[in-house]
Amino acid sequence: MGPLNVTASSLNKIVLDLSDKITKNHISNITVINSQDLFFSFSNYRKEKLLVSLNPHHPFISLVKIDDPVGTRVGQLSDTLRKEVKDGYLLEISALNSDRVVLMRYGYTNEYFDKEERQIIIELIPHRPNLILINKDGNISYATHYTDALNEHPILKGIKYEPLKNNGSIKDEPFDLGVFKKEAERYYIDAKRKRLDEQFKPVLTHIKSRIKTLNHKLEILNKEMESANESLANRDIGQMILTYAGNEEELKTYIKENNVSYDFSLSSGVNANKYFQKYKKVKRTIEMDEKELAKTKGEIDYLQTCLSQTRFMNEDDIIELANLLFPHKFKINSKKAPQIKLGEISVNGIKIFYGKNAKQNDFLTFKKANRDYIFIHVKDIHGSHVVIADPKPDNDTILTACEIALLLSGQDCGEIQSAKIKDIKKGSFLGQAILTSYQSYNIKSIRENTRDLLKF
């Protein structure tokens, strides 16, 4: 059983916690995080918020500490809850019918200033979770998932809500509410990530599509290179023709045995020159293909790094990345230029800054950082610049910065380059850093507490 799986027994204990803390409160706000997660805020009890997850694999409900709430996702669910639930006065919370179903009864003042009682039903049944609104007459006014009239548990707008049938008895099971809440708070971090994935799906899809196109281009270039390399033999053919130019019999034997095309109406020099010209043409093709291969591989590496970095980006970071990658397809409707916001954490009292795209990397290393600060970067990777804001950091801080550089570059291990900012030169493109001297660290794994530092 997973840590967030809810049973009838554990739900009773969760509901007792809810009832003690949030009944007799107004529902001050409702925030839809993504397509299956939302939370309720309350007028007087502000220490925690009520997180409701309709995740089909492990639906659950729990009070959690949310210090960095996101804005609500626009859509029918958000509009409906704000219209029919927001500002309601929570009268009761209970587990319904001894099952994994929560009943929230609340008082509401309608648009005619009449007071009425309504209900929220939250069915925490794996594979078919549901949030259902019940009006003053006991009829369904809204549901996140509807079923037809022939279903054993029909959910249709306008009909009476019938609770799920449950003939079993509740078996008391061990349950640690504190551990459950901690897991729910961890889940909230993933829920915010899912929100960004949903919100910026076109951006992520575009990056993946571009990587796929570039990989196809690589295949074509490699085949072209393979064919071109075979044609490099034209130089050897030309040289052999010149070698046998004074001996017609040996020349004819060579031509026949090697199936070489030869025009006897022309001189050996002219025939040989034709092969030399083919060789030069192929050589130029190979040189151009090699440059294009390097350029294509570089772009693939950069885009793959960008894609892995999106795990650690907030909404502003992804918008900035989208503008950098394809400015003509994704624009910010703002007269004011967006401010560059670097990533920042503190380790052992020392600040560590990091960039999450080429623009941030460039700003951090060549504008913000002091010349004696420590620059950290993964060798041979188009990854994040990490800067330790201290000229002589302790070993643990250096190790943490190295691990952060790996995480932000989509790597789990690798060689890290470290240098003073003053030993770094600006490259030919945005965010490129050329190290005039450096020292290396080989990191074989990343500590879990470092991974936790980058969770937002």
C-alpha positions as CSV (number, residue, x, y, z in Angstrom):
1,M,0.0,0.0,0.0
2,G,1.4,3.4,-1.0
3,P,1.9,6.2,1.6
4,L,-1.1,8.3,0.2
5,N,-3.6,5.4,-0.2
6,V,-6.7,6.2,1.9
7,T,-8.7,3.5,3.6
8,A,-12.0,3.9,5.4
9,S,-10.2,3.6,8.7
10,S,-7.5,6.2,7.9
11,L,-10.1,8.6,6.4
12,N,-11.9,8.7,9.7
13,K,-8.7,9.9,11.4
14,I,-8.1,12.4,8.6
15,V,-11.6,13.7,8.9
16,L,-11.3,14.1,12.7
17,D,-8.3,16.3,12.1
18,L,-10.2,18.4,9.6
19,S,-13.3,18.7,11.7
20,D,-11.3,20.0,14.7
21,K,-9.5,22.6,12.7
22,I,-11.6,23.9,9.8
23,T,-15.3,23.6,10.7
24,K,-16.9,27.0,11.7
25,N,-14.6,28.6,9.0
26,H,-15.5,30.5,5.9
27,I,-14.0,29.0,2.7
28,S,-12.0,32.2,1.8
29,N,-10.5,30.9,-1.4
30,I,-10.3,27.9,-3.7
31,T,-7.2,27.2,-5.9
32,V,-7.2,24.7,-8.7
33,I,-3.6,23.6,-9.1
34,N,-3.9,21.4,-12.1
35,S,-6.4,19.1,-13.8
36,Q,-6.7,16.8,-10.7
37,D,-5.5,18.7,-7.6
38,L,-6.9,21.7,-5.7
39,F,-6.8,23.3,-2.3
40,F,-9.2,25.3,0.0
41,S,-8.1,28.2,2.1
42,F,-10.0,29.3,5.2
43,S,-10.8,32.6,6.9
44,N,-9.6,31.9,10.4
45,Y,-7.6,28.7,10.3
46,R,-4.6,29.8,8.2
47,K,-1.9,27.5,9.5
48,E,-2.8,24.8,6.9
49,K,-4.8,24.5,3.7
50,L,-7.0,21.6,2.6
51,L,-5.4,19.8,-0.3
52,V,-7.8,17.6,-2.3
53,S,-6.3,15.3,-4.9
54,L,-8.4,13.5,-7.4
55,N,-5.4,11.6,-8.7
56,P,-6.8,8.3,-10.0
57,H,-4.0,6.2,-8.6
58,H,-4.2,7.5,-5.0
59,P,-6.9,10.1,-4.4
60,F,-6.6,11.7,-0.9
61,I,-7.5,14.7,1.2
62,S,-5.3,16.3,3.9
63,L,-4.5,19.5,5.6
64,V,-1.0,20.6,4.6
65,K,1.3,23.6,5.1
66,I,1.5,25.5,1.9
67,D,3.8,28.5,2.1
68,D,4.0,29.3,-1.6
69,P,0.5,28.9,-3.0
70,V,0.1,29.2,-6.8
71,G,-2.5,31.0,-8.7
72,T,-5.6,29.1,-9.7
73,R,-5.8,27.4,-13.0
74,V,-8.5,29.0,-15.2
75,G,-11.3,26.7,-16.3
76,Q,-14.8,25.3,-15.5
77,L,-13.8,23.6,-12.2
78,S,-12.3,26.8,-10.9
79,D,-15.2,29.0,-12.1
80,T,-17.8,26.6,-10.7
81,L,-16.2,26.3,-7.2
82,R,-15.6,30.0,-6.9
83,K,-19.2,30.7,-7.9
84,E,-20.9,28.0,-5.8
85,V,-18.6,27.3,-2.9
86,K,-16.3,30.3,-2.2
87,D,-17.3,32.2,0.9
88,G,-19.4,29.3,2.2
89,Y,-19.4,28.7,5.9
90,L,-18.2,25.2,6.8
91,L,-20.7,23.5,9.1
92,E,-19.6,19.9,9.2
93,I,-17.1,17.4,7.8
94,S,-17.6,13.7,8.0
95,A,-16.9,10.4,6.4
96,L,-20.0,9.2,4.5
97,N,-21.4,5.7,4.8
98,S,-18.3,4.3,6.4
99,D,-16.5,4.5,3.1
100,R,-13.7,6.5,1.4
101,V,-16.1,9.4,0.8
102,V,-16.0,12.8,2.5
103,L,-19.1,15.0,3.1
104,M,-18.5,18.7,3.6
105,R,-21.7,20.5,4.6
106,Y,-21.7,24.3,4.3
107,G,-24.0,27.3,4.6
108,Y,-24.2,29.6,1.6
109,T,-25.8,33.0,0.8
110,N,-27.1,33.0,-2.8
111,E,-27.4,35.9,-5.2
112,Y,-30.8,36.7,-3.7
113,F,-29.3,36.9,-0.2
114,D,-31.2,33.8,0.9
115,K,-29.3,31.5,3.1
116,E,-29.2,27.8,2.1
117,E,-27.3,24.7,2.9
118,R,-25.2,22.9,0.3
119,Q,-22.8,20.0,0.2
120,I,-19.5,19.0,-1.3
121,I,-19.0,15.2,-1.8
122,I,-15.4,14.0,-2.4
123,E,-15.2,10.4,-3.4
124,L,-11.7,9.1,-2.9
125,I,-12.1,5.8,-4.8
126,P,-9.0,4.8,-6.9
127,H,-9.5,4.9,-10.7
128,R,-12.8,6.8,-10.3
129,P,-12.4,9.7,-7.8
130,N,-14.9,12.5,-8.0
131,L,-15.8,15.9,-6.5
132,I,-19.6,16.5,-6.5
133,L,-21.5,19.6,-5.6
134,I,-25.0,19.1,-4.1
135,N,-27.5,22.0,-4.1
136,K,-30.0,22.9,-1.4
137,D,-32.5,20.3,-2.8
138,G,-30.1,17.4,-2.5
139,N,-29.6,17.3,-6.3
140,I,-26.2,17.2,-8.1
141,S,-25.3,20.6,-9.6
142,Y,-21.8,19.7,-10.7
143,A,-19.3,16.8,-10.8
144,T,-15.8,16.5,-12.1
145,H,-16.8,13.1,-13.6
146,Y,-20.3,12.1,-14.7
147,T,-21.7,8.6,-15.3
148,D,-24.8,7.5,-17.2
149,A,-28.2,6.6,-15.7
150,L,-27.5,2.8,-16.1
151,N,-24.4,3.0,-14.0
152,E,-24.6,1.3,-10.6
153,H,-23.6,4.7,-9.2
154,P,-25.2,7.3,-11.5
155,I,-23.8,10.8,-11.4
156,L,-25.9,13.1,-13.5
157,K,-26.7,16.8,-13.2
158,G,-30.1,17.4,-11.6
159,I,-30.6,13.9,-10.0
160,K,-30.4,13.0,-6.3
161,Y,-27.1,12.0,-5.1
162,E,-27.0,8.4,-3.8
163,P,-24.0,7.4,-1.7
164,L,-21.8,4.5,-2.7
165,K,-23.0,1.1,-1.3
166,N,-20.6,-0.3,1.2
167,N,-21.6,-3.5,3.0
168,G,-18.2,-4.1,4.7
169,S,-17.2,-3.1,8.2
170,I,-14.3,-0.7,9.0
171,K,-11.2,-2.5,10.1
172,D,-9.0,-0.4,12.3
173,E,-5.5,-0.1,10.7
174,P,-2.2,1.5,11.9
175,F,-2.1,5.1,10.6
176,D,0.3,7.9,11.3
177,L,-1.3,11.3,10.4
178,G,1.9,13.2,10.7
179,V,3.7,10.9,8.2
180,F,0.7,11.1,5.9
181,K,0.7,15.0,6.0
182,K,4.4,15.0,5.1
183,E,3.8,12.8,2.1
184,A,0.9,15.1,1.1
185,E,3.2,18.1,1.3
186,R,5.7,16.2,-1.0
187,Y,2.9,15.5,-3.3
188,Y,2.0,19.2,-3.5
189,I,5.5,19.9,-5.0
190,D,4.7,17.3,-7.7
191,A,1.3,18.8,-8.2
192,K,2.8,22.2,-8.9
193,R,5.2,20.5,-11.4
194,K,2.2,18.8,-13.1
195,R,0.5,22.3,-13.3
196,L,3.5,23.7,-15.2
197,D,3.7,20.6,-17.5
198,E,0.0,21.1,-18.4
199,Q,0.2,24.9,-18.7
200,F,3.4,24.8,-20.8
201,K,2.7,21.6,-22.7
202,P,3.0,23.4,-26.1
203,V,6.5,24.7,-25.1
204,L,7.7,21.2,-23.9
205,T,6.1,19.6,-27.0
206,H,7.9,22.0,-29.2
207,I,11.3,21.2,-27.6
208,K,10.7,17.5,-27.9
209,S,9.6,17.9,-31.5
210,R,12.7,19.9,-32.3
211,I,14.9,17.2,-30.7
212,K,13.2,14.5,-32.8
213,T,13.7,16.6,-36.0
214,L,17.3,17.1,-35.2
215,N,17.9,13.4,-34.4
216,H,16.4,12.6,-37.9
217,K,18.8,15.2,-39.4
218,L,21.7,13.4,-37.6
219,E,20.7,10.1,-39.2
220,I,20.7,11.7,-42.7
221,L,24.0,13.4,-42.1
222,N,25.6,10.2,-40.8
223,K,24.4,8.3,-43.9
224,E,25.7,11.1,-46.1
225,M,29.0,11.0,-44.3
226,E,29.3,7.3,-44.7
227,S,28.6,7.5,-48.4
228,A,31.1,10.4,-48.8
229,N,33.8,8.5,-46.9
230,E,33.5,5.7,-49.4
231,S,33.9,8.2,-52.2
232,L,37.3,9.3,-50.8
233,A,38.8,6.4,-52.8
234,N,38.5,8.7,-55.9
235,R,41.9,10.2,-54.9
236,D,43.5,6.7,-54.9
237,I,41.9,5.9,-58.3
238,G,43.3,9.1,-59.8
239,Q,46.8,8.4,-58.4
240,M,46.7,4.8,-59.8
241,I,45.7,6.1,-63.2
242,L,48.7,8.4,-63.2
243,T,50.9,5.6,-61.9
244,Y,50.0,3.3,-64.9
245,A,49.9,6.2,-67.4
246,G,53.1,4.9,-69.1
247,N,52.0,1.3,-69.3
248,E,48.8,0.8,-71.2
249,E,48.5,-3.0,-70.5
250,E,48.8,-2.5,-66.7
251,L,46.4,0.4,-66.9
252,K,43.8,-1.7,-68.7
253,T,44.3,-4.5,-66.2
254,Y,43.8,-2.1,-63.2
255,I,40.7,-0.6,-64.8
256,K,39.1,-4.0,-65.5
257,E,40.0,-5.5,-62.1
258,N,38.7,-2.5,-60.1
259,N,35.7,-1.7,-62.4
260,V,37.0,1.9,-62.9
261,S,35.3,4.2,-65.4
262,Y,37.8,5.4,-67.9
263,D,37.5,7.3,-71.2
264,F,40.2,6.2,-73.6
265,S,39.5,9.1,-75.9
266,L,41.0,11.3,-73.2
267,S,44.5,11.4,-71.8
268,S,45.4,9.7,-68.5
269,G,45.9,13.1,-66.9
270,V,42.4,14.2,-67.8
271,N,40.9,10.9,-66.6
272,A,42.8,11.2,-63.3
273,N,41.8,14.8,-62.9
274,K,38.1,13.8,-63.0
275,Y,38.7,11.6,-60.0
276,F,40.7,14.2,-58.2
277,Q,37.8,16.7,-58.7
278,K,35.3,14.2,-57.3
279,Y,37.6,13.7,-54.3
280,K,37.8,17.4,-53.7
281,K,34.0,17.8,-53.9
282,V,33.5,14.9,-51.5
283,K,36.1,16.3,-49.2
284,R,34.3,19.6,-49.1
285,T,31.0,17.8,-48.4
286,I,32.6,15.9,-45.5
287,E,34.0,19.1,-44.0
288,M,30.6,20.8,-44.3
289,D,28.8,17.7,-42.9
290,E,31.2,17.5,-40.0
291,K,30.5,21.1,-39.1
292,E,26.7,20.5,-39.4
293,L,27.0,17.3,-37.4
294,A,28.8,19.2,-34.5
295,K,26.2,22.0,-34.7
296,T,23.3,19.6,-34.7
297,K,24.7,17.5,-31.8
298,G,25.3,20.7,-29.9
299,E,21.7,21.9,-30.4
300,I,20.3,18.5,-29.4
301,D,22.5,18.5,-26.2
302,Y,21.4,22.1,-25.4
303,L,17.7,21.3,-25.9
304,Q,17.8,18.1,-23.9
305,T,19.5,20.0,-21.1
306,C,16.8,22.7,-21.3
307,L,14.1,19.9,-21.1
308,S,15.7,18.4,-18.0
309,Q,16.1,21.8,-16.4
310,T,12.3,22.5,-16.7
311,R,11.9,20.2,-13.7
312,F,13.5,22.9,-11.6
313,M,11.8,25.9,-13.2
314,N,9.0,28.0,-12.1
315,E,6.4,29.7,-14.4
316,D,8.6,32.8,-15.1
317,D,11.6,30.6,-15.9
318,I,9.7,28.6,-18.5
319,I,8.3,31.7,-20.1
320,E,11.8,33.1,-20.3
321,L,13.1,29.9,-21.8
322,A,10.3,29.8,-24.3
323,N,11.1,33.3,-25.5
324,L,14.8,32.4,-25.8
325,L,14.1,29.2,-27.8
326,F,11.4,30.4,-30.2
327,P,10.7,34.1,-29.7
328,H,8.3,34.3,-32.7
329,K,6.0,31.6,-31.3
330,F,5.8,32.5,-27.7
331,K,5.6,36.1,-26.5
332,I,5.0,37.9,-23.2
333,N,2.3,40.5,-23.5
334,S,4.1,43.1,-21.4
335,K,5.5,46.5,-22.2
336,K,8.1,46.0,-19.4
337,A,11.0,43.7,-20.0
338,P,11.0,40.7,-17.6
339,Q,13.5,40.9,-14.8
340,I,16.2,38.2,-14.7
341,K,15.5,36.0,-11.6
342,L,18.4,33.7,-10.7
343,G,18.0,30.5,-8.7
344,E,19.4,30.9,-5.2
345,I,19.9,28.7,-2.2
346,S,22.0,28.9,1.0
347,V,24.4,26.2,2.2
348,N,26.4,26.6,5.4
349,G,25.6,30.3,5.4
350,I,27.0,30.7,1.9
351,K,24.8,31.7,-1.0
352,I,24.9,29.6,-4.2
353,F,23.4,31.1,-7.3
354,Y,22.5,29.3,-10.5
355,G,21.1,30.0,-14.0
356,K,18.4,28.0,-15.7
357,N,18.8,29.2,-19.2
358,A,21.5,30.8,-21.4
359,K,20.4,34.3,-20.6
360,Q,20.5,33.7,-16.8
361,N,23.9,31.9,-17.1
362,D,25.3,34.9,-19.0
363,F,24.0,37.4,-16.5
364,L,25.1,35.4,-13.5
365,T,28.7,34.8,-14.6
366,F,29.6,37.9,-16.5
367,K,27.5,40.6,-14.7
368,K,26.5,39.6,-11.2
369,A,29.3,37.5,-9.9
370,N,32.3,38.9,-8.1
371,R,35.6,38.1,-9.8
372,D,36.8,36.1,-6.8
373,Y,33.6,34.0,-6.5
374,I,33.7,30.3,-7.5
375,F,32.3,29.2,-10.9
376,I,31.0,25.6,-11.1
377,H,30.0,23.8,-14.4
378,V,29.6,20.3,-15.7
379,K,32.4,19.5,-18.2
380,D,31.3,19.2,-21.9
381,I,27.6,19.8,-21.1
382,H,25.3,22.7,-22.2
383,G,24.2,23.1,-18.6
384,S,23.7,25.6,-15.8
385,H,26.3,28.0,-14.5
386,V,26.5,27.7,-10.7
387,V,28.3,30.3,-8.7
388,I,29.4,30.1,-5.0
389,A,29.3,33.6,-3.6
390,D,32.4,33.1,-1.5
391,P,36.1,33.2,-2.5
392,K,37.0,30.3,-0.1
393,P,34.0,28.0,0.5
394,D,34.3,24.9,2.6
395,N,34.4,21.5,1.0
396,D,30.7,20.6,1.7
397,T,29.5,23.8,0.0
398,I,31.7,23.0,-3.1
399,L,30.3,19.5,-3.2
400,T,26.7,20.8,-2.9
401,A,27.4,23.3,-5.8
402,C,28.8,20.5,-7.9
403,E,25.8,18.3,-7.3
404,I,23.4,21.2,-8.1
405,A,25.3,21.7,-11.4
406,L,24.8,18.0,-12.2
407,L,21.1,18.1,-11.3
408,L,20.4,21.2,-13.4
409,S,22.2,19.7,-16.3
410,G,20.2,16.5,-16.2
411,Q,23.1,14.3,-15.0
412,D,23.5,12.0,-12.0
413,C,27.3,11.9,-12.1
414,G,30.1,13.4,-14.0
415,E,33.2,15.6,-14.1
416,I,32.8,19.1,-12.7
417,Q,35.0,22.1,-13.6
418,S,35.6,24.7,-11.0
419,A,37.3,28.1,-11.4
420,K,37.5,31.7,-10.2
421,I,35.2,34.0,-12.1
422,K,38.3,36.0,-13.0
423,D,39.6,33.0,-14.9
424,I,36.6,32.8,-17.2
425,K,36.2,34.5,-20.6
426,K,33.0,35.1,-22.5
427,G,32.5,32.8,-25.5
428,S,31.1,33.6,-28.9
429,F,27.4,32.8,-28.1
430,L,25.1,33.7,-25.2
431,G,26.0,31.8,-22.0
432,Q,29.2,30.3,-23.3
433,A,32.1,30.3,-20.8
434,I,35.7,29.6,-21.6
435,L,37.9,28.6,-18.7
436,T,41.5,29.7,-18.9
437,S,42.4,27.5,-15.8
438,Y,40.3,25.2,-13.6
439,Q,40.3,22.2,-11.3
440,S,38.2,19.1,-11.7
441,Y,36.0,17.1,-9.3
442,N,34.5,13.7,-10.2
443,I,31.1,13.2,-8.6
444,K,29.7,9.7,-8.6
445,S,26.3,10.2,-7.0
446,I,24.1,13.0,-5.7
447,R,23.0,13.2,-2.1
448,E,19.2,13.2,-1.4
449,N,19.5,16.4,0.7
450,T,20.9,18.2,-2.3
451,R,18.0,17.1,-4.4
452,D,15.6,18.4,-1.7
453,L,17.3,21.9,-2.0
454,L,16.0,22.3,-5.6
455,K,12.4,21.4,-4.8
456,F,10.1,24.3,-4.9
